[in-house]
Each structure stands twice: as structure tokens, then as C-alpha cells.
Amino acid sequence: NVKKMVAHARASNRALRPHGKTHKCPEIARYLVKQGAAGACAAKLSEAEVFAAHGVRGLLVTTAAVGKYKIERAVRLAGVAPDTIFSVDNARNAQELNDAAAAAKRKLWVALDLCVSGRTGVMPGVPAVALAEQIARLPHLQLKGIQAYAGSAAHVKGWQKRRDTSLALMTPAIETRAELNKRGIQTPWLSG
């Protein structure tokens, strides 16, 4: 199944970064990466720390690291796994991450967390563009992409209804990415 999914993603010019919240197992995450996944998602810093300690790279922490303690942990995690990407959804958090990274003489990779289904994140469009412009001015953060988790679509019954729901939820994310790229703020990927 893993090889089939990786092949399908590659044939569709997509990458996989499976979420580790279901298995929470570094061995499985490493196996998925070995088969071709770009890395692993982790909902919490503690999960990402365990994955990193066991050699899993290409991590995306899908929940923002908020507050001094979690930000310090995020900076330490970036010292172990520099290609870890941290989700950001507001200007204050971006500034605090930047300041902590500067103090540690590091650069943190971040992803805009867009609110596409009422979960978390900055609203697509103008608010997201403003946040991305601020991030672009922060010397110790590098915007790597956009996280737009449309989790509510997974509960829609019927293939066509789920497809329609997914398209409706993800279209603002696609439009936001296009606007950022138009303004010269590169967003190498959009995760959904």
C-alpha cells in the first residue's frame, strides 16, 4: 500500500508527508521516508522530538509552538533536525520564533497555517499575505510552504461530494499561494 501510494503521488507530481499521529512510531515513520515520503507530520512538539531523536527528518509540526517554553523546545528541535518546519498562524508568534532563533544563532523553517475548515490558522487571502510579508522580513525565519488542513472533508460521504468539498476548502489556499508567489514570496509547497 505504501509503495502504491508513493508511486501514485509521484505520478501526480505530489509528495507525501504522512501524519505520524496515528502510529506515533519512529520505525514506521522511517520506513515511510525510506519508501519515498518527504518526511512526517507531527501534531505536537513531543511527537516531533521523538521522531527526530530516532533519525526521522523532513518533519512538519502541524500545531504552532506558542509560548516561551514551547518556542525554546522548537529551537532545540531545529538544532537536532534543521529541516523541521514549524506552523505559524500569527504575527506575534512569528516574531517570538524569530527572536528565539536569533538568540540561538539558527534559522527556523516555517509554514503558514491557513484556516480552511475552521480548525486553526490565519485566514486565507489578505491576512495570510500580510503574515507572509512579515515573515519574509524576519531574518531568522524562512517560509517553506503553506499548511491548509481541510480535515472536515474527510468526513463527507460520497466521492463526488468529498471532492467538491475539498475543492471548495482548498481553493482559497491555492489562491493565497498564487498571490504570494505573484508578490515574490516563494511558497515551495502547499500541504493539504
Backbone bond lengths (Angstrom), bond angles and torsions (degrees), N, CA, C in turn:
res aa  C-N    CA-C-N  psi(-1)  N-CA   C-N-CA  omega(-1)  CA-C   N-CA-C  phi
1 N - - - 1.454 - - 1.534 111.18 -
2 V 1.329 116.65 -41.92 1.464 120.11 -179.07 1.523 109.89 -63.88
3 K 1.322 117.02 -47.66 1.461 120.37 -179.52 1.530 111.14 -62.32
4 K 1.327 116.97 -38.95 1.461 121.17 178.77 1.533 109.80 -64.04
5 M 1.315 117.82 -43.37 1.464 121.15 -178.82 1.525 110.77 -67.44
6 V 1.333 117.44 -42.22 1.464 120.88 178.20 1.526 110.06 -61.63
7 A 1.318 117.16 -44.18 1.468 121.01 179.60 1.527 110.32 -63.34
8 H 1.325 117.27 -41.89 1.467 121.17 178.86 1.530 110.25 -63.10
9 A 1.328 116.99 -43.87 1.470 120.55 179.89 1.525 110.18 -62.74
10 R 1.312 117.06 -45.69 1.472 120.27 179.99 1.519 111.26 -62.16
11 A 1.329 116.27 -42.58 1.462 120.07 179.73 1.527 111.30 -63.85
12 S 1.326 116.84 -24.68 1.465 122.35 179.12 1.526 112.07 -97.40
13 N 1.345 116.67 11.52 1.468 122.30 -178.59 1.532 111.85 57.53
14 R 1.325 115.66 43.38 1.453 122.90 179.46 1.517 109.06 -125.64
15 A 1.322 115.49 160.08 1.462 121.64 174.43 1.521 108.09 -117.55
16 L 1.302 115.38 155.17 1.466 121.39 176.79 1.518 109.70 -109.89
17 R 1.323 115.53 137.37 1.457 122.23 170.82 1.535 104.59 -136.92
18 P 1.334 117.06 78.82 1.466 120.55 -173.60 1.527 111.84 -61.46
19 H 1.322 114.16 148.25 1.465 119.84 178.98 1.525 109.29 -79.27
20 G 1.322 115.49 133.86 1.459 120.95 179.76 1.507 113.95 -88.80
21 K 1.346 118.81 3.36 1.457 119.82 -175.15 1.521 112.79 -69.80
22 T 1.321 117.37 -18.58 1.461 118.38 179.30 1.522 111.72 -84.82
23 H 1.315 118.05 -42.08 1.470 119.77 -177.61 1.522 112.87 -96.32
24 K 1.339 118.20 -31.76 1.476 123.73 -179.43 1.526 111.72 47.84
25 C 1.312 115.41 39.93 1.460 120.65 -172.72 1.534 109.96 -129.86
26 P 1.338 117.82 114.09 1.457 120.11 -179.47 1.532 113.56 -57.25
27 E 1.326 117.10 -35.24 1.459 119.73 -179.03 1.531 110.38 -63.50
28 I 1.330 116.57 -40.93 1.465 119.70 178.65 1.526 110.01 -68.60
29 A 1.330 116.98 -42.25 1.476 119.97 178.86 1.531 110.24 -60.94
30 R 1.334 117.34 -43.42 1.473 119.86 178.72 1.525 110.81 -63.76
31 Y 1.334 117.38 -39.66 1.461 121.03 177.97 1.530 110.43 -61.13
32 L 1.332 116.80 -44.42 1.463 120.66 -179.89 1.526 111.06 -62.02
33 V 1.335 116.93 -41.32 1.469 120.74 177.61 1.524 109.81 -65.35
34 K 1.318 116.82 -43.02 1.470 120.57 179.48 1.534 111.25 -60.21
35 Q 1.331 116.38 -32.44 1.466 120.54 179.47 1.524 112.47 -80.26
36 G 1.341 117.98 -11.05 1.455 119.71 176.12 1.516 116.10 131.12
37 A 1.330 118.04 -1.20 1.469 119.37 177.22 1.527 109.12 -66.60
38 A 1.334 116.53 149.14 1.470 122.10 179.88 1.515 112.27 -74.18
39 G 1.306 117.22 -14.39 1.461 122.67 -177.96 1.506 108.67 159.06
40 A 1.336 115.49 -150.79 1.458 121.12 -179.37 1.521 109.75 -140.65
41 C 1.307 115.53 146.36 1.464 120.78 171.72 1.523 108.61 -92.08
42 A 1.316 114.94 149.79 1.463 121.62 175.17 1.527 107.24 -138.10
43 A 1.305 116.38 131.22 1.461 120.26 -178.82 1.527 111.05 -72.27
44 K 1.324 116.63 -32.56 1.458 120.67 -174.38 1.523 110.41 -124.40
45 L 1.325 114.82 153.72 1.468 119.73 176.00 1.519 111.14 -57.63
46 S 1.327 117.17 -40.54 1.469 119.80 -178.05 1.522 110.81 -59.52
47 E 1.331 118.05 -39.48 1.465 120.62 177.59 1.528 110.40 -66.82
48 A 1.316 116.77 -43.56 1.468 120.51 179.25 1.529 110.67 -63.32
49 E 1.325 117.23 -38.87 1.473 120.63 179.04 1.528 110.97 -61.67
50 V 1.325 117.02 -41.79 1.469 120.46 178.70 1.523 110.15 -65.98
51 F 1.340 116.73 -45.20 1.463 119.14 178.21 1.525 110.54 -59.16
52 A 1.326 117.53 -47.16 1.470 121.02 -178.72 1.518 111.53 -62.30
53 A 1.328 117.10 -41.09 1.466 121.11 179.82 1.529 111.90 -62.30
54 H 1.331 116.03 -22.36 1.458 120.94 179.51 1.529 112.37 -105.85
55 G 1.325 116.47 20.33 1.454 120.54 170.90 1.516 116.95 86.45
56 V 1.320 118.35 6.96 1.462 119.70 177.94 1.525 107.79 -79.25
57 R 1.311 116.45 130.14 1.460 121.74 179.55 1.526 109.35 -121.67
58 G 1.335 115.57 172.09 1.454 119.67 -176.77 1.516 111.46 74.01
59 L 1.331 116.14 37.35 1.462 120.81 -176.59 1.530 111.51 -81.51
60 L 1.320 115.74 142.78 1.459 123.24 171.09 1.522 106.39 -123.15
61 V 1.338 116.30 115.27 1.460 121.07 176.76 1.521 106.15 -87.48
62 T 1.331 116.20 113.60 1.460 120.84 -168.36 1.530 114.07 -84.19
63 T 1.306 117.66 -6.41 1.461 122.40 177.11 1.519 108.09 -115.41
64 A 1.309 116.79 136.13 1.464 120.72 -178.12 1.525 111.71 -61.95
65 A 1.332 115.84 140.26 1.463 122.51 173.72 1.532 106.85 -85.54
66 V 1.313 116.25 105.03 1.463 121.70 -173.97 1.519 109.60 -116.46
67 G 1.313 115.57 136.33 1.464 121.07 179.36 1.518 111.04 95.16
68 K 1.323 114.45 153.83 1.473 121.39 -174.19 1.532 112.75 -54.44
69 Y 1.325 117.46 -47.87 1.470 121.37 -176.41 1.539 111.28 -61.54
70 K 1.316 117.27 -48.20 1.469 119.61 -178.30 1.521 111.47 -70.11
71 I 1.310 116.96 -35.28 1.466 119.52 177.63 1.522 110.38 -65.21
72 E 1.331 117.44 -41.60 1.466 120.29 176.33 1.527 110.62 -60.75
73 R 1.326 117.09 -40.73 1.469 120.78 177.33 1.526 110.82 -64.44
74 A 1.325 116.92 -40.09 1.469 120.46 179.09 1.524 110.39 -61.93
75 V 1.325 116.84 -42.16 1.469 120.30 179.80 1.530 109.74 -65.82
76 R 1.320 117.67 -40.79 1.473 119.90 176.57 1.527 110.89 -63.34
77 L 1.322 116.52 -42.10 1.466 120.82 178.11 1.527 110.51 -59.63
78 A 1.320 116.80 -40.94 1.473 120.35 178.11 1.524 111.02 -64.73
79 G 1.325 117.94 -25.41 1.453 120.76 174.79 1.518 112.29 -69.74
80 V 1.329 116.82 -32.33 1.467 122.29 178.53 1.524 110.33 -83.02
81 A 1.322 115.91 -43.72 1.469 122.14 -176.83 1.533 107.98 -130.97
82 P 1.349 117.01 84.73 1.470 120.83 -173.65 1.523 115.03 -60.84
83 D 1.317 118.22 -20.02 1.464 119.87 -179.63 1.531 112.70 -90.37
84 T 1.325 116.80 13.39 1.462 120.38 175.22 1.531 109.01 -70.07
85 I 1.319 115.54 139.36 1.466 122.14 -179.11 1.524 107.88 -112.61
86 F 1.333 115.37 131.65 1.456 121.58 -177.85 1.523 109.69 -110.19
87 S 1.319 117.27 134.31 1.461 122.59 179.61 1.526 110.28 -76.79
88 V 1.330 114.98 139.36 1.467 121.96 -179.58 1.523 107.59 -134.20
89 D 1.342 115.57 136.08 1.463 117.78 178.34 1.523 114.31 -133.57
90 N 1.345 116.67 7.92 1.467 117.03 174.43 1.523 110.94 -154.78
91 A 1.327 114.78 158.39 1.461 122.20 -172.24 1.526 112.46 -65.12
92 R 1.313 117.48 -41.09 1.471 119.74 -178.87 1.526 110.77 -62.20
93 N 1.321 116.51 -45.00 1.457 120.49 178.99 1.524 111.20 -62.20
94 A 1.336 116.96 -40.59 1.466 120.57 177.97 1.524 110.03 -60.71
95 Q 1.329 117.05 -44.71 1.461 120.98 179.66 1.523 111.01 -63.16
96 E 1.318 117.68 -43.07 1.467 121.50 179.81 1.533 111.31 -64.92
97 L 1.324 117.52 -40.45 1.465 120.63 175.58 1.525 110.50 -62.66
98 N 1.317 116.87 -44.25 1.461 121.96 178.89 1.531 110.71 -59.60
99 D 1.328 116.76 -46.69 1.461 120.66 -178.12 1.523 111.79 -63.47
100 A 1.329 116.51 -41.78 1.466 120.21 178.88 1.524 110.85 -67.47
101 A 1.320 117.03 -39.42 1.463 120.58 177.36 1.524 110.56 -64.67
102 A 1.328 117.53 -39.34 1.468 121.35 178.42 1.516 110.47 -62.46
103 A 1.325 116.87 -43.63 1.465 120.86 179.85 1.525 111.71 -61.91
104 A 1.333 116.36 -32.09 1.466 121.51 179.60 1.525 112.38 -92.11
105 K 1.338 116.35 1.64 1.466 121.99 -177.97 1.533 111.22 56.37
106 R 1.346 114.51 47.80 1.457 121.52 179.55 1.518 109.53 -128.61
107 K 1.310 114.33 165.63 1.464 121.79 170.87 1.522 106.37 -118.59
108 L 1.327 116.91 129.21 1.458 120.85 178.99 1.513 109.76 -102.15
109 W 1.319 115.07 141.15 1.446 121.53 173.53 1.520 108.06 -89.74
110 V 1.339 116.80 135.99 1.455 120.57 -179.26 1.523 110.58 -132.70
111 A 1.324 113.71 158.62 1.463 122.37 173.92 1.519 107.80 -127.59
112 L 1.323 115.84 138.14 1.457 119.44 172.29 1.521 108.08 -67.91
113 D 1.315 116.67 129.23 1.455 121.92 174.64 1.524 106.46 -96.56
114 L 1.339 116.22 105.54 1.467 121.07 -179.36 1.519 111.05 -90.12
115 C 1.310 116.13 139.85 1.459 122.51 175.06 1.523 108.09 -85.31
116 V 1.322 116.54 103.13 1.458 119.75 179.30 1.523 112.61 -114.56
117 S 1.329 117.06 -11.67 1.476 117.40 178.87 1.529 111.05 -142.13
118 G 1.319 116.68 29.72 1.454 120.31 173.95 1.512 115.41 78.34
119 R 1.311 117.76 13.91 1.455 121.71 -177.05 1.524 109.40 -87.92
120 T 1.295 117.86 -88.96 1.459 122.87 177.95 1.514 107.68 -133.00
121 G 1.310 116.38 174.36 1.449 119.28 170.55 1.511 114.62 111.96
122 V 1.329 112.50 167.55 1.459 122.03 175.45 1.528 107.55 -81.71
123 M 1.311 116.08 147.27 1.462 119.51 179.55 1.527 109.63 -67.21
124 P 1.335 116.55 141.92 1.469 120.03 176.53 1.523 111.09 -61.39
125 G 1.315 116.10 168.03 1.458 121.26 177.38 1.514 112.04 81.87
126 V 1.324 116.81 -137.54 1.467 122.98 -173.00 1.532 112.98 -53.92
127 P 1.351 120.24 -47.57 1.466 118.49 179.95 1.540 113.18 -60.88
128 A 1.328 116.22 -41.94 1.472 119.91 179.71 1.521 111.39 -67.14
129 V 1.314 116.58 -39.89 1.469 120.46 178.67 1.537 109.66 -62.63
130 A 1.327 117.37 -43.07 1.470 120.75 179.35 1.526 110.76 -61.89
131 L 1.342 116.98 -42.07 1.458 119.91 178.72 1.528 110.44 -65.82
132 A 1.308 117.80 -42.77 1.469 121.06 179.05 1.522 110.87 -62.58
133 E 1.331 117.14 -38.09 1.463 119.99 177.90 1.525 110.49 -64.84
134 Q 1.327 117.27 -38.03 1.469 119.54 176.71 1.533 109.99 -65.38
135 I 1.318 116.63 -46.08 1.465 120.25 179.73 1.523 110.34 -57.89
136 A 1.318 116.89 -40.40 1.467 120.80 -179.94 1.526 112.06 -61.30
137 R 1.316 117.12 -24.80 1.473 120.98 179.00 1.531 112.90 -88.27
138 L 1.328 117.75 -9.72 1.462 121.13 -177.85 1.532 109.30 -89.75
139 P 1.325 117.80 117.43 1.466 120.47 -170.19 1.529 115.26 -70.43
140 H 1.320 117.84 -15.69 1.463 118.91 -177.33 1.526 113.01 -108.54
141 L 1.337 115.68 12.79 1.465 121.12 173.29 1.515 108.81 -123.12
142 Q 1.323 115.33 144.96 1.462 120.78 174.56 1.519 108.50 -130.06
143 L 1.323 116.11 120.24 1.454 121.38 178.94 1.532 108.79 -72.59
144 K 1.326 116.05 122.10 1.460 120.76 -178.27 1.528 112.83 -106.55
145 G 1.338 117.24 -20.77 1.450 118.10 -178.31 1.507 112.26 174.61
146 I 1.328 114.09 -165.99 1.454 122.45 -178.82 1.523 108.79 -127.66
147 Q 1.325 114.48 130.79 1.458 120.67 171.39 1.526 107.15 -101.69
148 A 1.317 116.45 124.58 1.465 121.61 178.88 1.522 107.54 -135.77
149 Y 1.308 116.42 86.05 1.458 121.32 -174.51 1.523 110.15 -86.13
150 A 1.312 115.51 108.98 1.465 121.73 178.88 1.525 108.93 -98.45
151 G 1.313 115.49 60.04 1.465 121.68 -174.45 1.518 114.14 -59.78
152 S 1.319 117.25 -30.77 1.466 119.55 -178.78 1.527 112.10 -63.67
153 A 1.325 117.56 -23.70 1.467 120.28 179.82 1.526 111.52 -65.92
154 A 1.331 116.94 -26.63 1.464 120.41 -178.21 1.528 112.32 -65.28
155 H 1.316 117.25 -19.13 1.467 120.61 -176.37 1.530 112.65 -99.08
156 V 1.325 116.46 3.45 1.465 120.83 179.28 1.530 108.38 -82.16
157 K 1.295 116.48 129.26 1.471 121.60 -178.49 1.527 110.50 -85.46
158 G 1.318 114.80 139.45 1.455 121.03 177.85 1.521 111.39 92.89
159 W 1.333 115.97 131.40 1.462 121.48 -174.34 1.523 111.71 -58.63
160 Q 1.330 117.82 -50.06 1.466 120.69 -175.99 1.522 111.19 -65.50
161 K 1.331 117.66 -41.96 1.471 120.16 178.07 1.525 110.79 -63.70
162 R 1.329 116.93 -40.70 1.467 120.10 178.76 1.524 110.24 -65.52
163 R 1.331 117.36 -41.31 1.462 121.20 178.24 1.526 110.28 -62.09
164 D 1.312 116.76 -46.30 1.465 120.73 179.86 1.532 111.05 -61.79
165 T 1.323 116.42 -42.46 1.463 121.02 178.85 1.527 110.35 -64.37
166 S 1.313 116.66 -44.27 1.469 120.66 179.36 1.520 111.05 -60.85
167 L 1.327 116.42 -44.99 1.467 120.09 178.93 1.525 111.17 -62.48
168 A 1.313 117.42 -42.53 1.470 120.50 179.84 1.528 111.03 -64.11
169 L 1.329 117.06 -40.33 1.460 120.57 -178.31 1.529 112.00 -74.22
170 M 1.327 117.38 -36.12 1.461 120.56 -174.46 1.532 113.75 -88.27
171 T 1.310 118.07 -17.95 1.469 119.88 -179.50 1.529 112.61 -57.26
172 P 1.350 120.19 -43.90 1.470 118.31 177.00 1.534 112.98 -61.31
173 A 1.316 117.15 -32.19 1.476 120.43 177.58 1.523 110.06 -68.75
174 I 1.317 116.58 -42.86 1.470 120.82 178.57 1.526 109.97 -62.84
175 E 1.316 116.50 -43.04 1.462 120.55 178.99 1.527 111.58 -65.53
176 T 1.333 116.93 -38.69 1.473 120.69 178.09 1.515 109.95 -63.93
177 R 1.326 117.33 -44.43 1.462 120.51 178.62 1.530 110.80 -60.73
178 A 1.320 116.84 -42.80 1.468 120.48 179.57 1.532 110.26 -61.75
179 E 1.315 117.12 -41.22 1.467 120.59 179.49 1.530 110.93 -65.61
180 L 1.318 117.22 -41.54 1.467 120.19 177.95 1.522 110.64 -62.08
181 N 1.312 116.66 -46.70 1.461 119.94 179.89 1.530 110.91 -62.57
182 K 1.330 116.74 -38.34 1.461 121.32 177.71 1.528 110.80 -61.20
183 R 1.323 116.90 -34.26 1.466 122.02 -179.59 1.535 112.30 -85.96
184 G 1.330 116.27 3.65 1.458 119.87 178.13 1.516 114.37 85.70
185 I 1.314 117.65 10.47 1.468 121.78 176.30 1.523 106.84 -98.91
186 Q 1.311 115.64 98.33 1.450 120.43 -174.90 1.529 111.90 -70.35
187 T 1.303 115.09 132.00 1.458 122.43 175.05 1.522 106.19 -123.58
188 P 1.337 116.97 93.51 1.457 120.55 -172.34 1.533 114.82 -57.79
189 W 1.331 117.07 -26.35 1.469 117.43 -179.88 1.526 111.14 -148.03
190 L 1.322 112.60 160.19 1.466 123.16 174.96 1.512 105.87 -127.25
191 S 1.310 115.82 120.05 1.465 121.38 -177.48 1.515 109.20 -104.42
192 G 1.300 115.24 136.47 1.459 119.39 179.10 1.505 111.30 -141.87
